[in-house]
Amino acid sequence: MKCQLAALCEAANVSADGKINILGEFDTINTAQVPVVWPLMVFVAKVKVGAADAGRHTIGLRVVDEDMQLVAPPLEAQVGIADSPVPGIESGWPLILRIGNAHFQSFGTHTFQLRVDGTILCELPLHVRPTQTDTPS
């Protein structure tokens, strides 16, 4: 398994023919103060799977701060991955997770970790930064 694509965005879906549509990709939240609650974000990934990946797996999403401390309870699910319909060709497996009311307690970089069977498949940073204000001269 390998991660071909990962993004945070405002909205996403998978079309009838399997294309991932992403709207409003971002990697930074600017805010006047923390803690901040972000009303809705979507974690999107496309995972390439081959014949060796067929079977049951535990997939999870963890969000950690700069000290590698969890900032929210991890999400985990059991998934079944089927054999590729074309032998020898990897299949694309889309993953779309909607996250409502995400709390960020501090400024800094928060990392979204996509894990499969406990191993990090990909990491995606989200920067929470103070809003820049113009100061009069």
Secondary structure, 3 states (H helix, E strand, C coil): CEEEEEEEECEEEECCCCCEEEECCECEEEECCCCEEEEEEEEEEEEEECHHHCEEEEEEEEEECCCCCECCCCEEEEEEECCCCCCCCCEEEEEEEEEEEEEECCCEEEEEEEEECCEEEEEEEEEEEECCCCCCC
